[in-house]
Amino acid sequence: MTDLSTVRRPWRFWARHGLAWLALPLALLLAAGWVAAHGLDRPLLLQANALLLGRGDGGAPQPALAVWWSSLSLVGRALGLLILFLLGARRRPDWAAAGLIVLLLGGLGVDALKGAFAAPRPPAVLAAGEIHVLGDVLKERSMPSGHAAGAFATAAVVLLSRRNGRIPKWAAPLVLGLAVAMALSRLAAGVHWPRDLLAGAALGWLFGAFSVLLAARSGLSDWVAGWHGQRVAAAALLLCGFLAAALPLGYPQGRAAQVALVIAALGLGLHRAWHLTEEARCTAAARHA
């Protein structure tokens, strides 16, 4: 498969070979419009919230399911996704570079749309007891879902990058399945309507595809792969680890996932910092030998 950084006319290349990436967001946007037009947001949310949490006749959620969906929502926040991209910065710098771009551009774009739509979230509309809310009770800026956008942007980055050849056949269903699960966690949490997820997923996929191309053509992928880029990535990983440990991320039942993110970020960040320091020391010694 072609490395995008070597393509002379990238837009023509994507027009010829990348129609598949455009079909998914188009289908998602059409589905969002269909759900909204037929007034299916409320019944779908009520059924999904009860089913995903195993509530049964509107009762309390099953503890294991509450932990699972809370963990997915926690990891799906911008800080969690940034940690995931930085964890892979050494082996897949193209993913890390595209991830940095998509979290910046996609985050700004989704935040602007949230402000423009100013749509109320389910807890602001539904009566108490109709749904069970996990974590913080959010009531504003519902459309589109930032979690769904981040999840599908991440999937696009992983699946559309072409730096190191073809990905395994099992990767596509696994990555897309995780993106869908992360989006569904917002229904389980009771803080988004189904159309929010569909619109957010479509936007996230488009932002992810654009970020993959921009990272390759701008040279950012090559910079991240270099010594200076790896040093910055290690420092950023340490900073994200401290932030994940210090900040309240809004999902008490996902505490184990938060601890895992902190340990992974700080542990690998320290390891990479030590490795880069030793590498620089050896290089300096070789120059003076």
C-alpha positions as a Markdown table, in Angstrom:
| # | Residue | x | y | z |
|---|---|---|---|---|
| 1 | Met | 0.0 | 0.0 | 0.0 |
| 2 | Thr | 1.2 | 3.5 | -0.8 |
| 3 | Asp | 2.8 | 5.8 | 1.8 |
| 4 | Leu | 0.7 | 9.0 | 1.6 |
| 5 | Ser | 3.8 | 11.1 | 2.2 |
| 6 | Thr | 5.1 | 10.1 | -1.2 |
| 7 | Val | 1.9 | 10.8 | -3.2 |
| 8 | Arg | 2.4 | 13.8 | -5.4 |
| 9 | Arg | -1.3 | 14.6 | -5.9 |
| 10 | Pro | -2.9 | 13.4 | -2.6 |
| 11 | Trp | -6.4 | 14.6 | -3.3 |
| 12 | Arg | -6.5 | 12.8 | -6.6 |
| 13 | Phe | -5.2 | 9.7 | -4.9 |
| 14 | Trp | -7.9 | 9.8 | -2.3 |
| 15 | Ala | -10.6 | 10.5 | -5.0 |
| 16 | Arg | -9.4 | 7.3 | -6.8 |
| 17 | His | -8.7 | 5.0 | -3.9 |
| 18 | Gly | -10.5 | 6.4 | -0.9 |
| 19 | Leu | -14.2 | 6.4 | -1.8 |
| 20 | Ala | -14.8 | 3.8 | 0.9 |
| 21 | Trp | -13.9 | 6.2 | 3.7 |
| 22 | Leu | -16.5 | 8.7 | 2.3 |
| 23 | Ala | -19.3 | 6.1 | 2.3 |
| 24 | Leu | -19.3 | 5.6 | 6.0 |
| 25 | Pro | -19.8 | 9.2 | 7.2 |
| 26 | Leu | -22.4 | 9.7 | 4.5 |
| 27 | Ala | -24.4 | 6.8 | 5.8 |
| 28 | Leu | -24.0 | 7.9 | 9.4 |
| 29 | Leu | -25.3 | 11.4 | 8.5 |
| 30 | Leu | -28.2 | 10.0 | 6.6 |
| 31 | Ala | -29.0 | 7.8 | 9.6 |
| 32 | Ala | -28.8 | 10.8 | 12.0 |
| 33 | Gly | -31.2 | 12.7 | 9.8 |
| 34 | Trp | -33.6 | 9.8 | 9.6 |
| 35 | Val | -33.7 | 9.3 | 13.4 |
| 36 | Ala | -34.3 | 13.0 | 14.0 |
| 37 | Ala | -37.0 | 13.2 | 11.3 |
| 38 | His | -39.0 | 10.3 | 12.7 |
| 39 | Gly | -38.7 | 11.3 | 16.3 |
| 40 | Leu | -36.8 | 8.2 | 17.4 |
| 41 | Asp | -34.3 | 9.8 | 19.7 |
| 42 | Arg | -36.3 | 9.4 | 22.9 |
| 43 | Pro | -37.5 | 5.8 | 22.5 |
| 44 | Leu | -34.1 | 4.6 | 21.2 |
| 45 | Leu | -32.3 | 6.2 | 24.1 |
| 46 | Leu | -34.7 | 4.8 | 26.7 |
| 47 | Gln | -34.3 | 1.3 | 25.3 |
| 48 | Ala | -30.6 | 1.5 | 24.9 |
| 49 | Asn | -30.0 | 2.9 | 28.3 |
| 50 | Ala | -32.0 | 0.2 | 30.0 |
| 51 | Leu | -30.5 | -2.6 | 27.8 |
| 52 | Leu | -26.8 | -1.5 | 28.0 |
| 53 | Leu | -26.9 | -1.1 | 31.7 |
| 54 | Gly | -29.0 | -4.3 | 32.3 |
| 55 | Arg | -31.5 | -2.3 | 34.3 |
| 56 | Gly | -34.6 | -4.5 | 33.8 |
| 57 | Asp | -37.9 | -2.6 | 34.3 |
| 58 | Gly | -36.1 | 0.6 | 35.0 |
| 59 | Gly | -34.2 | -0.7 | 38.0 |
| 60 | Ala | -30.6 | -0.1 | 39.1 |
| 61 | Pro | -27.9 | -0.9 | 36.6 |
| 62 | Gln | -25.7 | -4.0 | 37.0 |
| 63 | Pro | -22.4 | -2.9 | 38.6 |
| 64 | Ala | -20.2 | -4.7 | 36.1 |
| 65 | Leu | -21.9 | -3.0 | 33.1 |
| 66 | Ala | -21.8 | 0.4 | 34.9 |
| 67 | Val | -18.0 | 0.0 | 35.3 |
| 68 | Trp | -17.6 | -1.1 | 31.7 |
| 69 | Trp | -19.5 | 1.8 | 30.1 |
| 70 | Ser | -18.0 | 4.3 | 32.6 |
| 71 | Ser | -14.5 | 3.1 | 31.7 |
| 72 | Leu | -15.2 | 3.5 | 27.9 |
| 73 | Ser | -16.5 | 7.0 | 28.5 |
| 74 | Leu | -13.5 | 7.9 | 30.5 |
| 75 | Val | -11.0 | 6.6 | 28.0 |
| 76 | Gly | -12.9 | 8.3 | 25.2 |
| 77 | Arg | -12.3 | 11.7 | 26.6 |
| 78 | Ala | -9.7 | 13.9 | 24.8 |
| 79 | Leu | -7.1 | 13.2 | 27.5 |
| 80 | Gly | -7.6 | 9.5 | 27.3 |
| 81 | Leu | -7.3 | 9.4 | 23.5 |
| 82 | Leu | -4.2 | 11.6 | 23.6 |
| 83 | Ile | -2.6 | 9.1 | 26.0 |
| 84 | Leu | -3.4 | 6.2 | 23.6 |
| 85 | Phe | -1.9 | 8.0 | 20.7 |
| 86 | Leu | 1.3 | 8.9 | 22.6 |
| 87 | Leu | 1.6 | 5.3 | 23.9 |
| 88 | Gly | 2.0 | 4.2 | 20.2 |
| 89 | Ala | 4.3 | 7.1 | 19.2 |
| 90 | Arg | 7.4 | 5.0 | 19.0 |
| 91 | Arg | 6.1 | 2.2 | 16.8 |
| 92 | Arg | 3.5 | 4.2 | 14.9 |
| 93 | Pro | 4.6 | 7.9 | 14.7 |
| 94 | Asp | 2.1 | 8.4 | 11.8 |
| 95 | Trp | -0.8 | 7.5 | 14.1 |
| 96 | Ala | 0.6 | 9.8 | 16.8 |
| 97 | Ala | 1.0 | 12.7 | 14.4 |
| 98 | Ala | -2.4 | 12.3 | 12.9 |
| 99 | Gly | -3.9 | 11.9 | 16.4 |
| 100 | Leu | -2.4 | 15.2 | 17.5 |
| 101 | Ile | -3.9 | 16.9 | 14.5 |
| 102 | Val | -7.3 | 15.4 | 14.8 |
| 103 | Leu | -7.6 | 16.1 | 18.5 |
| 104 | Leu | -6.8 | 19.7 | 17.9 |
| 105 | Leu | -8.7 | 20.4 | 14.7 |
| 106 | Gly | -11.5 | 17.9 | 15.5 |
| 107 | Gly | -11.9 | 19.1 | 19.0 |
| 108 | Leu | -12.2 | 22.8 | 17.9 |
| 109 | Gly | -14.7 | 21.8 | 15.2 |
| 110 | Val | -16.9 | 19.7 | 17.4 |
| 111 | Asp | -16.8 | 22.4 | 20.2 |
| 112 | Ala | -17.9 | 25.0 | 17.7 |
| 113 | Leu | -20.8 | 22.9 | 16.5 |
| 114 | Lys | -21.9 | 22.2 | 20.0 |
| 115 | Gly | -22.0 | 25.9 | 20.6 |
| 116 | Ala | -23.8 | 26.6 | 17.4 |
| 117 | Phe | -26.5 | 23.9 | 17.9 |
| 118 | Ala | -26.8 | 24.5 | 21.7 |
| 119 | Ala | -29.0 | 21.4 | 21.9 |
| 120 | Pro | -30.1 | 20.2 | 25.4 |
| 121 | Arg | -28.9 | 16.8 | 26.6 |
| 122 | Pro | -31.3 | 14.0 | 27.7 |
| 123 | Pro | -31.1 | 14.9 | 31.5 |
| 124 | Ala | -32.4 | 18.4 | 30.7 |
| 125 | Val | -35.4 | 17.0 | 28.8 |
| 126 | Leu | -36.4 | 13.7 | 30.3 |
| 127 | Ala | -38.1 | 13.3 | 33.7 |
| 128 | Ala | -36.1 | 11.9 | 36.6 |
| 129 | Gly | -36.0 | 8.2 | 36.6 |
| 130 | Glu | -36.5 | 7.7 | 32.9 |
| 131 | Ile | -32.8 | 7.1 | 32.3 |
| 132 | His | -29.9 | 6.3 | 34.6 |
| 133 | Val | -27.0 | 8.7 | 34.3 |
| 134 | Leu | -23.4 | 7.5 | 34.8 |
| 135 | Gly | -20.9 | 10.1 | 36.0 |
| 136 | Asp | -21.6 | 13.8 | 35.9 |
| 137 | Val | -25.1 | 15.0 | 35.0 |
| 138 | Leu | -24.6 | 17.0 | 31.8 |
| 139 | Lys | -27.5 | 19.1 | 30.4 |
| 140 | Glu | -26.1 | 21.3 | 27.6 |
| 141 | Arg | -24.2 | 21.1 | 24.3 |
| 142 | Ser | -25.5 | 17.7 | 23.2 |
| 143 | Met | -25.0 | 17.9 | 19.4 |
| 144 | Pro | -22.7 | 16.4 | 18.2 |
| 145 | Ser | -21.1 | 13.8 | 20.5 |
| 146 | Gly | -17.5 | 14.5 | 21.2 |
| 147 | His | -16.9 | 11.0 | 22.4 |
| 148 | Ala | -18.3 | 9.5 | 19.2 |
| 149 | Ala | -16.3 | 11.9 | 17.1 |
| 150 | Gly | -13.1 | 11.0 | 19.0 |
| 151 | Ala | -13.7 | 7.3 | 18.7 |
| 152 | Phe | -14.3 | 7.3 | 15.0 |
| 153 | Ala | -11.5 | 9.8 | 14.4 |
| 154 | Thr | -9.2 | 7.3 | 16.1 |
| 155 | Ala | -10.6 | 4.5 | 14.0 |
| 156 | Ala | -10.0 | 6.5 | 10.8 |
| 157 | Val | -6.4 | 7.3 | 11.8 |
| 158 | Val | -5.7 | 3.6 | 12.5 |
| 159 | Leu | -7.4 | 2.2 | 9.4 |
| 160 | Leu | -6.6 | 4.8 | 6.8 |
| 161 | Ser | -2.9 | 5.3 | 7.6 |
| 162 | Arg | -0.7 | 3.7 | 5.0 |
| 163 | Arg | 2.8 | 4.2 | 6.3 |
| 164 | Asn | 3.9 | 0.6 | 7.1 |
| 165 | Gly | 1.8 | -1.4 | 4.6 |
| 166 | Arg | -1.5 | -3.2 | 5.0 |
| 167 | Ile | -3.0 | -3.7 | 8.4 |
| 168 | Pro | -4.2 | -7.2 | 9.5 |
| 169 | Lys | -7.7 | -8.3 | 8.3 |
| 170 | Trp | -8.9 | -8.6 | 11.9 |
| 171 | Ala | -7.9 | -5.0 | 12.7 |
| 172 | Ala | -10.8 | -3.3 | 10.9 |
| 173 | Pro | -13.7 | -5.0 | 12.7 |
| 174 | Leu | -11.8 | -4.8 | 16.0 |
| 175 | Val | -11.1 | -1.0 | 15.7 |
| 176 | Leu | -14.6 | -0.2 | 14.4 |
| 177 | Gly | -16.1 | -2.4 | 17.1 |
| 178 | Leu | -14.3 | -0.5 | 19.8 |
| 179 | Ala | -15.3 | 2.8 | 18.2 |
| 180 | Val | -19.0 | 1.7 | 18.2 |
| 181 | Ala | -18.7 | 0.6 | 21.8 |
| 182 | Met | -17.2 | 3.9 | 22.9 |
| 183 | Ala | -20.0 | 5.8 | 21.1 |
| 184 | Leu | -22.6 | 3.5 | 22.7 |
| 185 | Ser | -21.2 | 4.3 | 26.1 |
| 186 | Arg | -22.8 | 7.7 | 25.8 |
| 187 | Leu | -26.2 | 6.2 | 25.6 |
| 188 | Ala | -25.4 | 4.0 | 28.5 |
| 189 | Ala | -24.3 | 7.1 | 30.4 |
| 190 | Gly | -27.6 | 8.8 | 29.5 |
| 191 | Val | -26.0 | 12.0 | 28.3 |
| 192 | His | -26.5 | 11.9 | 24.5 |
| 193 | Trp | -29.2 | 11.3 | 21.9 |
| 194 | Pro | -28.7 | 8.7 | 19.2 |
| 195 | Arg | -28.5 | 11.4 | 16.5 |
| 196 | Asp | -25.7 | 13.0 | 18.5 |
| 197 | Leu | -23.7 | 9.8 | 18.2 |
| 198 | Leu | -24.3 | 9.3 | 14.5 |
| 199 | Ala | -23.4 | 12.9 | 13.6 |
| 200 | Gly | -20.4 | 12.8 | 15.8 |
| 201 | Ala | -19.1 | 9.6 | 14.4 |
| 202 | Ala | -19.5 | 10.9 | 10.8 |
| 203 | Leu | -17.6 | 14.1 | 11.7 |
| 204 | Gly | -14.9 | 12.2 | 13.5 |
| 205 | Trp | -14.3 | 9.9 | 10.6 |
| 206 | Leu | -13.9 | 12.9 | 8.2 |
| 207 | Phe | -11.6 | 14.7 | 10.6 |
| 208 | Gly | -9.6 | 11.5 | 11.0 |
| 209 | Ala | -9.2 | 11.0 | 7.3 |
| 210 | Phe | -8.1 | 14.6 | 6.7 |
| 211 | Ser | -5.7 | 14.4 | 9.6 |
| 212 | Val | -4.0 | 11.3 | 8.2 |
| 213 | Leu | -3.4 | 13.0 | 5.0 |
| 214 | Leu | -2.2 | 16.3 | 6.6 |
| 215 | Ala | 0.2 | 14.5 | 8.9 |
| 216 | Ala | 1.8 | 12.7 | 6.1 |
| 217 | Arg | 2.0 | 15.6 | 3.7 |
| 218 | Ser | 3.2 | 18.1 | 6.3 |
| 219 | Gly | 6.1 | 16.0 | 7.4 |
| 220 | Leu | 4.8 | 15.9 | 11.0 |
| 221 | Ser | 4.8 | 12.0 | 10.9 |
| 222 | Asp | 8.5 | 12.1 | 10.0 |
| 223 | Trp | 9.2 | 14.7 | 12.8 |
| 224 | Val | 7.5 | 12.6 | 15.4 |
| 225 | Ala | 9.5 | 9.6 | 14.3 |
| 226 | Gly | 12.8 | 11.5 | 14.8 |
| 227 | Trp | 14.7 | 12.0 | 18.0 |
| 228 | His | 13.3 | 15.4 | 18.8 |
| 229 | Gly | 9.7 | 14.3 | 18.2 |
| 230 | Gln | 10.2 | 11.2 | 20.4 |
| 231 | Arg | 11.6 | 13.4 | 23.2 |
| 232 | Val | 8.5 | 15.7 | 23.0 |
| 233 | Ala | 6.2 | 12.7 | 22.9 |
| 234 | Ala | 7.8 | 11.2 | 26.0 |
| 235 | Ala | 7.5 | 14.5 | 27.8 |
| 236 | Ala | 3.9 | 14.9 | 26.7 |
| 237 | Leu | 3.1 | 11.4 | 27.9 |
| 238 | Leu | 4.5 | 12.2 | 31.3 |
| 239 | Leu | 2.4 | 15.4 | 31.5 |
| 240 | Cys | -0.7 | 13.6 | 30.4 |
| 241 | Gly | -0.1 | 10.9 | 33.1 |
| 242 | Phe | 0.1 | 13.6 | 35.8 |
| 243 | Leu | -3.0 | 15.3 | 34.5 |
| 244 | Ala | -4.9 | 12.0 | 34.4 |
| 245 | Ala | -3.9 | 11.4 | 38.0 |
| 246 | Ala | -4.8 | 14.9 | 39.2 |
| 247 | Leu | -7.9 | 15.9 | 37.3 |
| 248 | Pro | -11.4 | 14.6 | 38.1 |
| 249 | Leu | -12.5 | 12.9 | 34.9 |
| 250 | Gly | -16.2 | 12.6 | 35.8 |
| 251 | Tyr | -16.7 | 8.9 | 36.1 |
| 252 | Pro | -16.1 | 7.5 | 39.6 |
| 253 | Gln | -17.1 | 3.9 | 38.4 |
| 254 | Gly | -14.3 | 4.1 | 35.8 |
| 255 | Arg | -11.6 | 4.6 | 38.4 |
| 256 | Ala | -9.8 | 1.4 | 37.5 |
| 257 | Ala | -9.5 | 2.6 | 33.8 |
| 258 | Gln | -8.2 | 6.0 | 35.0 |
| 259 | Val | -5.5 | 4.3 | 37.2 |
| 260 | Ala | -4.5 | 2.1 | 34.2 |
| 261 | Leu | -4.1 | 5.1 | 32.0 |
| 262 | Val | -2.0 | 6.9 | 34.6 |
| 263 | Ile | 0.3 | 3.8 | 35.1 |
| 264 | Ala | 0.7 | 3.3 | 31.4 |
| 265 | Ala | 1.4 | 6.9 | 30.7 |
| 266 | Leu | 3.9 | 7.5 | 33.6 |
| 267 | Gly | 5.5 | 4.1 | 33.2 |
| 268 | Leu | 6.1 | 4.2 | 29.5 |
| 269 | Gly | 6.9 | 7.9 | 29.6 |
| 270 | Leu | 9.6 | 7.4 | 32.2 |
| 271 | His | 11.0 | 4.4 | 30.2 |
| 272 | Arg | 11.2 | 6.4 | 27.0 |
| 273 | Ala | 12.7 | 9.4 | 28.7 |
| 274 | Trp | 15.4 | 7.2 | 30.2 |
| 275 | His | 16.0 | 5.4 | 26.9 |
| 276 | Leu | 16.4 | 8.7 | 25.0 |
| 277 | Thr | 18.7 | 10.1 | 27.6 |
| 278 | Glu | 20.9 | 7.0 | 27.4 |
| 279 | Glu | 20.9 | 7.3 | 23.6 |
| 280 | Ala | 21.9 | 10.9 | 23.7 |
| 281 | Arg | 24.7 | 10.1 | 26.2 |
| 282 | Cys | 26.1 | 7.3 | 24.0 |
| 283 | Thr | 26.0 | 9.6 | 20.9 |
| 284 | Ala | 27.8 | 12.4 | 22.8 |
| 285 | Ala | 30.4 | 9.9 | 24.0 |
| 286 | Ala | 30.9 | 8.5 | 20.5 |
| 287 | Arg | 31.5 | 12.1 | 19.1 |
| 288 | His | 34.2 | 12.8 | 21.7 |
| 289 | Ala | 35.9 | 9.4 | 21.4 |
